[in-house]
């Protein structure tokens, strides 16, 4: 979680005509899906350099962000700098002032999370090196005895926690 100073907002309304896109996600990361016939114009604007925000086509999203190839990943993904928000004016009017958020680049120290586990399957007193949150899913699948669906996590990163 990180704090959000007042006024640190990138308004999508100022960049593209909202009638030419669907915006399935906003805030720390924003998704933009151009409507048919508008892909070129929307990409030209969104993929250009912006202060406090980086955008990628789906196929160019850095692997370390673990978006994978799920069809729900937007055609264009934009990631705000820590402490900034990407939103439409309508969304911020609905939420009111935001004072904190998560979902930024996982390499940012503010985005680090604590993972604690206790139970009969876990070794006592074990401290693992830092691992990505996506590695929790294969661990949980192992614990309940199901085969995990295709995912970006790696059980090997957390296996040392188990007896």
PyMOL commands that place a pseudoatom at each C-alpha (Angstrom):
pseudoatom trace, name=CA, resn=UNK, resi=1, chain=A, elem=C, hetatm=0, pos=[0.000, 0.000, 0.000]
pseudoatom trace, name=CA, resn=UNK, resi=2, chain=A, elem=C, hetatm=0, pos=[1.213, 3.485, -0.718]
pseudoatom trace, name=CA, resn=UNK, resi=3, chain=A, elem=C, hetatm=0, pos=[-0.102, 6.957, -0.001]
pseudoatom trace, name=CA, resn=UNK, resi=4, chain=A, elem=C, hetatm=0, pos=[-1.706, 9.055, -2.727]
pseudoatom trace, name=CA, resn=UNK, resi=5, chain=A, elem=C, hetatm=0, pos=[-0.947, 12.773, -2.571]
pseudoatom trace, name=CA, resn=UNK, resi=6, chain=A, elem=C, hetatm=0, pos=[-3.867, 14.937, -3.662]
pseudoatom trace, name=CA, resn=UNK, resi=7, chain=A, elem=C, hetatm=0, pos=[-3.759, 15.917, -7.320]
pseudoatom trace, name=CA, resn=UNK, resi=8, chain=A, elem=C, hetatm=0, pos=[-1.431, 13.192, -8.577]
pseudoatom trace, name=CA, resn=UNK, resi=9, chain=A, elem=C, hetatm=0, pos=[-3.877, 11.970, -11.210]
pseudoatom trace, name=CA, resn=UNK, resi=10, chain=A, elem=C, hetatm=0, pos=[-3.510, 11.141, -14.884]
pseudoatom trace, name=CA, resn=UNK, resi=11, chain=A, elem=C, hetatm=0, pos=[-6.964, 11.621, -16.397]
pseudoatom trace, name=CA, resn=UNK, resi=12, chain=A, elem=C, hetatm=0, pos=[-7.745, 9.272, -19.262]
pseudoatom trace, name=CA, resn=UNK, resi=13, chain=A, elem=C, hetatm=0, pos=[-10.367, 11.799, -20.391]
pseudoatom trace, name=CA, resn=UNK, resi=14, chain=A, elem=C, hetatm=0, pos=[-7.516, 14.202, -21.228]
pseudoatom trace, name=CA, resn=UNK, resi=15, chain=A, elem=C, hetatm=0, pos=[-5.748, 11.614, -23.378]
pseudoatom trace, name=CA, resn=UNK, resi=16, chain=A, elem=C, hetatm=0, pos=[-8.440, 9.840, -25.385]
pseudoatom trace, name=CA, resn=UNK, resi=17, chain=A, elem=C, hetatm=0, pos=[-12.076, 10.288, -26.299]
pseudoatom trace, name=CA, resn=UNK, resi=18, chain=A, elem=C, hetatm=0, pos=[-13.761, 7.879, -23.891]
pseudoatom trace, name=CA, resn=UNK, resi=19, chain=A, elem=C, hetatm=0, pos=[-16.341, 7.078, -26.588]
pseudoatom trace, name=CA, resn=UNK, resi=20, chain=A, elem=C, hetatm=0, pos=[-13.552, 5.310, -28.538]
pseudoatom trace, name=CA, resn=UNK, resi=21, chain=A, elem=C, hetatm=0, pos=[-12.446, 2.935, -25.764]
pseudoatom trace, name=CA, resn=UNK, resi=22, chain=A, elem=C, hetatm=0, pos=[-13.585, 0.567, -23.055]
pseudoatom trace, name=CA, resn=UNK, resi=23, chain=A, elem=C, hetatm=0, pos=[-11.717, 1.073, -19.783]
pseudoatom trace, name=CA, resn=UNK, resi=24, chain=A, elem=C, hetatm=0, pos=[-11.984, -2.193, -17.785]
pseudoatom trace, name=CA, resn=UNK, resi=25, chain=A, elem=C, hetatm=0, pos=[-9.550, -1.157, -15.041]
pseudoatom trace, name=CA, resn=UNK, resi=26, chain=A, elem=C, hetatm=0, pos=[-8.312, 2.065, -13.477]
pseudoatom trace, name=CA, resn=UNK, resi=27, chain=A, elem=C, hetatm=0, pos=[-6.293, 3.482, -10.570]
pseudoatom trace, name=CA, resn=UNK, resi=28, chain=A, elem=C, hetatm=0, pos=[-2.740, 2.075, -10.111]
pseudoatom trace, name=CA, resn=UNK, resi=29, chain=A, elem=C, hetatm=0, pos=[-2.986, 0.297, -13.446]
pseudoatom trace, name=CA, resn=UNK, resi=30, chain=A, elem=C, hetatm=0, pos=[-5.423, 1.099, -16.208]
pseudoatom trace, name=CA, resn=UNK, resi=31, chain=A, elem=C, hetatm=0, pos=[-6.649, -1.062, -19.018]
pseudoatom trace, name=CA, resn=UNK, resi=32, chain=A, elem=C, hetatm=0, pos=[-7.680, 0.462, -22.322]
pseudoatom trace, name=CA, resn=UNK, resi=33, chain=A, elem=C, hetatm=0, pos=[-9.412, -1.513, -25.058]
pseudoatom trace, name=CA, resn=UNK, resi=34, chain=A, elem=C, hetatm=0, pos=[-9.866, 0.538, -28.234]
pseudoatom trace, name=CA, resn=UNK, resi=35, chain=A, elem=C, hetatm=0, pos=[-13.217, 0.072, -29.938]
pseudoatom trace, name=CA, resn=UNK, resi=36, chain=A, elem=C, hetatm=0, pos=[-13.218, -1.212, -33.525]
pseudoatom trace, name=CA, resn=UNK, resi=37, chain=A, elem=C, hetatm=0, pos=[-11.861, 1.383, -35.941]
pseudoatom trace, name=CA, resn=UNK, resi=38, chain=A, elem=C, hetatm=0, pos=[-10.047, 3.349, -33.221]
pseudoatom trace, name=CA, resn=UNK, resi=39, chain=A, elem=C, hetatm=0, pos=[-7.066, 1.127, -32.415]
pseudoatom trace, name=CA, resn=UNK, resi=40, chain=A, elem=C, hetatm=0, pos=[-4.476, 3.153, -34.342]
pseudoatom trace, name=CA, resn=UNK, resi=41, chain=A, elem=C, hetatm=0, pos=[-5.482, 6.547, -32.921]
pseudoatom trace, name=CA, resn=UNK, resi=42, chain=A, elem=C, hetatm=0, pos=[-5.769, 5.224, -29.351]
pseudoatom trace, name=CA, resn=UNK, resi=43, chain=A, elem=C, hetatm=0, pos=[-2.434, 3.377, -29.528]
pseudoatom trace, name=CA, resn=UNK, resi=44, chain=A, elem=C, hetatm=0, pos=[-0.713, 6.485, -30.895]
pseudoatom trace, name=CA, resn=UNK, resi=45, chain=A, elem=C, hetatm=0, pos=[-1.780, 8.470, -27.843]
pseudoatom trace, name=CA, resn=UNK, resi=46, chain=A, elem=C, hetatm=0, pos=[-1.570, 5.835, -25.120]
pseudoatom trace, name=CA, resn=UNK, resi=47, chain=A, elem=C, hetatm=0, pos=[1.747, 4.278, -26.172]
pseudoatom trace, name=CA, resn=UNK, resi=48, chain=A, elem=C, hetatm=0, pos=[3.486, 7.658, -26.425]
pseudoatom trace, name=CA, resn=UNK, resi=49, chain=A, elem=C, hetatm=0, pos=[5.672, 8.683, -23.475]
pseudoatom trace, name=CA, resn=UNK, resi=50, chain=A, elem=C, hetatm=0, pos=[3.724, 10.167, -20.537]
pseudoatom trace, name=CA, resn=UNK, resi=51, chain=A, elem=C, hetatm=0, pos=[4.835, 11.686, -17.263]
pseudoatom trace, name=CA, resn=UNK, resi=52, chain=A, elem=C, hetatm=0, pos=[4.185, 9.307, -14.348]
pseudoatom trace, name=CA, resn=UNK, resi=53, chain=A, elem=C, hetatm=0, pos=[2.767, 6.467, -16.469]
pseudoatom trace, name=CA, resn=UNK, resi=54, chain=A, elem=C, hetatm=0, pos=[4.043, 3.735, -18.811]
pseudoatom trace, name=CA, resn=UNK, resi=55, chain=A, elem=C, hetatm=0, pos=[1.814, 1.913, -21.279]
pseudoatom trace, name=CA, resn=UNK, resi=56, chain=A, elem=C, hetatm=0, pos=[2.300, -1.294, -23.253]
pseudoatom trace, name=CA, resn=UNK, resi=57, chain=A, elem=C, hetatm=0, pos=[0.439, -3.332, -25.835]
pseudoatom trace, name=CA, resn=UNK, resi=58, chain=A, elem=C, hetatm=0, pos=[-0.704, -6.625, -24.297]
pseudoatom trace, name=CA, resn=UNK, resi=59, chain=A, elem=C, hetatm=0, pos=[2.074, -8.566, -26.049]
pseudoatom trace, name=CA, resn=UNK, resi=60, chain=A, elem=C, hetatm=0, pos=[4.745, -6.136, -24.740]
pseudoatom trace, name=CA, resn=UNK, resi=61, chain=A, elem=C, hetatm=0, pos=[3.831, -6.090, -21.042]
pseudoatom trace, name=CA, resn=UNK, resi=62, chain=A, elem=C, hetatm=0, pos=[7.001, -7.001, -19.118]
pseudoatom trace, name=CA, resn=UNK, resi=63, chain=A, elem=C, hetatm=0, pos=[6.926, -10.643, -18.019]
pseudoatom trace, name=CA, resn=UNK, resi=64, chain=A, elem=C, hetatm=0, pos=[7.944, -9.680, -14.486]
pseudoatom trace, name=CA, resn=UNK, resi=65, chain=A, elem=C, hetatm=0, pos=[4.505, -8.066, -14.032]
pseudoatom trace, name=CA, resn=UNK, resi=66, chain=A, elem=C, hetatm=0, pos=[2.881, -11.522, -14.425]
pseudoatom trace, name=CA, resn=UNK, resi=67, chain=A, elem=C, hetatm=0, pos=[-0.039, -10.533, -16.619]
pseudoatom trace, name=CA, resn=UNK, resi=68, chain=A, elem=C, hetatm=0, pos=[0.432, -13.676, -18.676]
pseudoatom trace, name=CA, resn=UNK, resi=69, chain=A, elem=C, hetatm=0, pos=[-1.706, -14.300, -21.727]
pseudoatom trace, name=CA, resn=UNK, resi=70, chain=A, elem=C, hetatm=0, pos=[-5.183, -14.354, -20.211]
pseudoatom trace, name=CA, resn=UNK, resi=71, chain=A, elem=C, hetatm=0, pos=[-7.720, -12.945, -22.698]
pseudoatom trace, name=CA, resn=UNK, resi=72, chain=A, elem=C, hetatm=0, pos=[-8.985, -10.572, -19.977]
pseudoatom trace, name=CA, resn=UNK, resi=73, chain=A, elem=C, hetatm=0, pos=[-5.702, -8.662, -20.076]
pseudoatom trace, name=CA, resn=UNK, resi=74, chain=A, elem=C, hetatm=0, pos=[-6.523, -5.375, -21.838]
pseudoatom trace, name=CA, resn=UNK, resi=75, chain=A, elem=C, hetatm=0, pos=[-5.142, -4.550, -25.268]
pseudoatom trace, name=CA, resn=UNK, resi=76, chain=A, elem=C, hetatm=0, pos=[-3.237, -1.654, -23.695]
pseudoatom trace, name=CA, resn=UNK, resi=77, chain=A, elem=C, hetatm=0, pos=[-2.067, -1.704, -20.086]
pseudoatom trace, name=CA, resn=UNK, resi=78, chain=A, elem=C, hetatm=0, pos=[-0.833, 1.437, -18.354]
pseudoatom trace, name=CA, resn=UNK, resi=79, chain=A, elem=C, hetatm=0, pos=[0.969, 1.411, -15.015]
pseudoatom trace, name=CA, resn=UNK, resi=80, chain=A, elem=C, hetatm=0, pos=[1.164, 4.551, -12.909]
pseudoatom trace, name=CA, resn=UNK, resi=81, chain=A, elem=C, hetatm=0, pos=[4.266, 5.619, -11.034]
pseudoatom trace, name=CA, resn=UNK, resi=82, chain=A, elem=C, hetatm=0, pos=[4.066, 4.955, -7.314]
pseudoatom trace, name=CA, resn=UNK, resi=83, chain=A, elem=C, hetatm=0, pos=[1.663, 7.431, -5.705]
pseudoatom trace, name=CA, resn=UNK, resi=84, chain=A, elem=C, hetatm=0, pos=[-0.094, 8.353, -8.940]
pseudoatom trace, name=CA, resn=UNK, resi=85, chain=A, elem=C, hetatm=0, pos=[-3.563, 7.382, -10.135]
pseudoatom trace, name=CA, resn=UNK, resi=86, chain=A, elem=C, hetatm=0, pos=[-4.817, 6.718, -13.675]
pseudoatom trace, name=CA, resn=UNK, resi=87, chain=A, elem=C, hetatm=0, pos=[-8.564, 7.279, -13.899]
pseudoatom trace, name=CA, resn=UNK, resi=88, chain=A, elem=C, hetatm=0, pos=[-11.477, 8.908, -15.614]
pseudoatom trace, name=CA, resn=UNK, resi=89, chain=A, elem=C, hetatm=0, pos=[-13.078, 11.899, -13.988]
pseudoatom trace, name=CA, resn=UNK, resi=90, chain=A, elem=C, hetatm=0, pos=[-16.294, 9.888, -13.585]
pseudoatom trace, name=CA, resn=UNK, resi=91, chain=A, elem=C, hetatm=0, pos=[-14.499, 7.181, -11.620]
pseudoatom trace, name=CA, resn=UNK, resi=92, chain=A, elem=C, hetatm=0, pos=[-12.841, 9.617, -9.238]
pseudoatom trace, name=CA, resn=UNK, resi=93, chain=A, elem=C, hetatm=0, pos=[-16.145, 11.442, -8.754]
pseudoatom trace, name=CA, resn=UNK, resi=94, chain=A, elem=C, hetatm=0, pos=[-17.691, 8.113, -7.731]
pseudoatom trace, name=CA, resn=UNK, resi=95, chain=A, elem=C, hetatm=0, pos=[-14.853, 7.123, -5.347]
pseudoatom trace, name=CA, resn=UNK, resi=96, chain=A, elem=C, hetatm=0, pos=[-14.148, 10.512, -3.842]
pseudoatom trace, name=CA, resn=UNK, resi=97, chain=A, elem=C, hetatm=0, pos=[-10.613, 11.340, -2.733]
pseudoatom trace, name=CA, resn=UNK, resi=98, chain=A, elem=C, hetatm=0, pos=[-8.289, 8.357, -2.588]
pseudoatom trace, name=CA, resn=UNK, resi=99, chain=A, elem=C, hetatm=0, pos=[-5.697, 8.336, 0.176]
pseudoatom trace, name=CA, resn=UNK, resi=100, chain=A, elem=C, hetatm=0, pos=[-3.896, 5.099, -0.591]
pseudoatom trace, name=CA, resn=UNK, resi=101, chain=A, elem=C, hetatm=0, pos=[-3.715, 2.317, -3.155]
pseudoatom trace, name=CA, resn=UNK, resi=102, chain=A, elem=C, hetatm=0, pos=[-1.940, -0.870, -4.174]
pseudoatom trace, name=CA, resn=UNK, resi=103, chain=A, elem=C, hetatm=0, pos=[-1.344, -2.584, -7.512]
pseudoatom trace, name=CA, resn=UNK, resi=104, chain=A, elem=C, hetatm=0, pos=[1.729, -0.635, -8.602]
pseudoatom trace, name=CA, resn=UNK, resi=105, chain=A, elem=C, hetatm=0, pos=[4.949, -2.144, -9.922]
pseudoatom trace, name=CA, resn=UNK, resi=106, chain=A, elem=C, hetatm=0, pos=[5.718, -5.066, -7.598]
pseudoatom trace, name=CA, resn=UNK, resi=107, chain=A, elem=C, hetatm=0, pos=[9.397, -4.048, -7.617]
pseudoatom trace, name=CA, resn=UNK, resi=108, chain=A, elem=C, hetatm=0, pos=[8.453, -0.969, -5.567]
pseudoatom trace, name=CA, resn=UNK, resi=109, chain=A, elem=C, hetatm=0, pos=[9.263, -1.499, -1.863]
pseudoatom trace, name=CA, resn=UNK, resi=110, chain=A, elem=C, hetatm=0, pos=[5.843, -0.088, -0.884]
pseudoatom trace, name=CA, resn=UNK, resi=111, chain=A, elem=C, hetatm=0, pos=[4.236, -3.002, -2.741]
pseudoatom trace, name=CA, resn=UNK, resi=112, chain=A, elem=C, hetatm=0, pos=[5.990, -5.680, -0.687]
pseudoatom trace, name=CA, resn=UNK, resi=113, chain=A, elem=C, hetatm=0, pos=[3.699, -7.940, 1.298]
pseudoatom trace, name=CA, resn=UNK, resi=114, chain=A, elem=C, hetatm=0, pos=[4.138, -10.150, 4.318]
pseudoatom trace, name=CA, resn=UNK, resi=115, chain=A, elem=C, hetatm=0, pos=[3.259, -13.833, 4.018]
pseudoatom trace, name=CA, resn=UNK, resi=116, chain=A, elem=C, hetatm=0, pos=[2.674, -15.810, 7.201]
pseudoatom trace, name=CA, resn=UNK, resi=117, chain=A, elem=C, hetatm=0, pos=[1.580, -19.419, 7.262]
pseudoatom trace, name=CA, resn=UNK, resi=118, chain=A, elem=C, hetatm=0, pos=[0.830, -21.792, 10.107]
pseudoatom trace, name=CA, resn=UNK, resi=119, chain=A, elem=C, hetatm=0, pos=[-0.559, -25.297, 10.189]
pseudoatom trace, name=CA, resn=UNK, resi=120, chain=A, elem=C, hetatm=0, pos=[0.305, -28.962, 10.050]
pseudoatom trace, name=CA, resn=UNK, resi=121, chain=A, elem=C, hetatm=0, pos=[1.749, -28.764, 6.522]
pseudoatom trace, name=CA, resn=UNK, resi=122, chain=A, elem=C, hetatm=0, pos=[4.229, -25.983, 7.343]
pseudoatom trace, name=CA, resn=UNK, resi=123, chain=A, elem=C, hetatm=0, pos=[7.680, -26.193, 8.856]
pseudoatom trace, name=CA, resn=UNK, resi=124, chain=A, elem=C, hetatm=0, pos=[8.101, -24.152, 12.001]
pseudoatom trace, name=CA, resn=UNK, resi=125, chain=A, elem=C, hetatm=0, pos=[10.443, -21.152, 12.091]
pseudoatom trace, name=CA, resn=UNK, resi=126, chain=A, elem=C, hetatm=0, pos=[11.155, -21.072, 8.350]
pseudoatom trace, name=CA, resn=UNK, resi=127, chain=A, elem=C, hetatm=0, pos=[11.894, -17.786, 6.628]
pseudoatom trace, name=CA, resn=UNK, resi=128, chain=A, elem=C, hetatm=0, pos=[11.824, -17.864, 2.839]
pseudoatom trace, name=CA, resn=UNK, resi=129, chain=A, elem=C, hetatm=0, pos=[13.485, -15.404, 0.523]
pseudoatom trace, name=CA, resn=UNK, resi=130, chain=A, elem=C, hetatm=0, pos=[11.065, -12.865, -0.969]
pseudoatom trace, name=CA, resn=UNK, resi=131, chain=A, elem=C, hetatm=0, pos=[8.724, -14.368, -3.552]
pseudoatom trace, name=CA, resn=UNK, resi=132, chain=A, elem=C, hetatm=0, pos=[6.015, -13.105, -5.878]
pseudoatom trace, name=CA, resn=UNK, resi=133, chain=A, elem=C, hetatm=0, pos=[2.380, -13.204, -4.771]
pseudoatom trace, name=CA, resn=UNK, resi=134, chain=A, elem=C, hetatm=0, pos=[1.574, -15.361, -7.815]
pseudoatom trace, name=CA, resn=UNK, resi=135, chain=A, elem=C, hetatm=0, pos=[3.554, -18.149, -6.130]
pseudoatom trace, name=CA, resn=UNK, resi=136, chain=A, elem=C, hetatm=0, pos=[0.916, -18.448, -3.394]
pseudoatom trace, name=CA, resn=UNK, resi=137, chain=A, elem=C, hetatm=0, pos=[-1.630, -20.010, -5.782]
pseudoatom trace, name=CA, resn=UNK, resi=138, chain=A, elem=C, hetatm=0, pos=[0.374, -23.171, -6.571]
pseudoatom trace, name=CA, resn=UNK, resi=139, chain=A, elem=C, hetatm=0, pos=[1.133, -23.488, -2.854]
pseudoatom trace, name=CA, resn=UNK, resi=140, chain=A, elem=C, hetatm=0, pos=[-2.566, -23.375, -1.961]
pseudoatom trace, name=CA, resn=UNK, resi=141, chain=A, elem=C, hetatm=0, pos=[-3.385, -25.852, -4.728]
pseudoatom trace, name=CA, resn=UNK, resi=142, chain=A, elem=C, hetatm=0, pos=[-0.777, -28.241, -3.304]
pseudoatom trace, name=CA, resn=UNK, resi=143, chain=A, elem=C, hetatm=0, pos=[-2.169, -27.863, 0.212]
pseudoatom trace, name=CA, resn=UNK, resi=144, chain=A, elem=C, hetatm=0, pos=[-5.718, -28.752, -0.795]
pseudoatom trace, name=CA, resn=UNK, resi=145, chain=A, elem=C, hetatm=0, pos=[-4.635, -31.485, -3.182]
pseudoatom trace, name=CA, resn=UNK, resi=146, chain=A, elem=C, hetatm=0, pos=[-5.808, -30.078, -6.500]
pseudoatom trace, name=CA, resn=UNK, resi=147, chain=A, elem=C, hetatm=0, pos=[-3.957, -29.604, -9.733]
pseudoatom trace, name=CA, resn=UNK, resi=148, chain=A, elem=C, hetatm=0, pos=[-3.528, -25.856, -10.297]
pseudoatom trace, name=CA, resn=UNK, resi=149, chain=A, elem=C, hetatm=0, pos=[-4.840, -24.304, -13.481]
pseudoatom trace, name=CA, resn=UNK, resi=150, chain=A, elem=C, hetatm=0, pos=[-2.241, -22.782, -15.797]
pseudoatom trace, name=CA, resn=UNK, resi=151, chain=A, elem=C, hetatm=0, pos=[-0.727, -19.797, -13.983]
pseudoatom trace, name=CA, resn=UNK, resi=152, chain=A, elem=C, hetatm=0, pos=[2.373, -17.650, -13.628]
pseudoatom trace, name=CA, resn=UNK, resi=153, chain=A, elem=C, hetatm=0, pos=[3.297, -18.896, -10.149]
pseudoatom trace, name=CA, resn=UNK, resi=154, chain=A, elem=C, hetatm=0, pos=[6.111, -21.283, -9.266]
pseudoatom trace, name=CA, resn=UNK, resi=155, chain=A, elem=C, hetatm=0, pos=[5.618, -23.798, -6.468]
pseudoatom trace, name=CA, resn=UNK, resi=156, chain=A, elem=C, hetatm=0, pos=[9.390, -24.233, -6.252]
pseudoatom trace, name=CA, resn=UNK, resi=157, chain=A, elem=C, hetatm=0, pos=[9.653, -20.695, -4.802]
pseudoatom trace, name=CA, resn=UNK, resi=158, chain=A, elem=C, hetatm=0, pos=[7.583, -21.643, -1.746]
pseudoatom trace, name=CA, resn=UNK, resi=159, chain=A, elem=C, hetatm=0, pos=[8.124, -25.404, -1.425]
pseudoatom trace, name=CA, resn=UNK, resi=160, chain=A, elem=C, hetatm=0, pos=[10.712, -24.889, 1.319]
pseudoatom trace, name=CA, resn=UNK, resi=161, chain=A, elem=C, hetatm=0, pos=[7.964, -23.752, 3.698]
pseudoatom trace, name=CA, resn=UNK, resi=162, chain=A, elem=C, hetatm=0, pos=[6.370, -27.202, 3.732]
pseudoatom trace, name=CA, resn=UNK, resi=163, chain=A, elem=C, hetatm=0, pos=[7.290, -30.195, 5.874]
for i in range(1, 163): cmd.bond("trace and resi %d" % i, "trace and resi %d" % (i + 1))
show_as sticks, trace
zoom trace
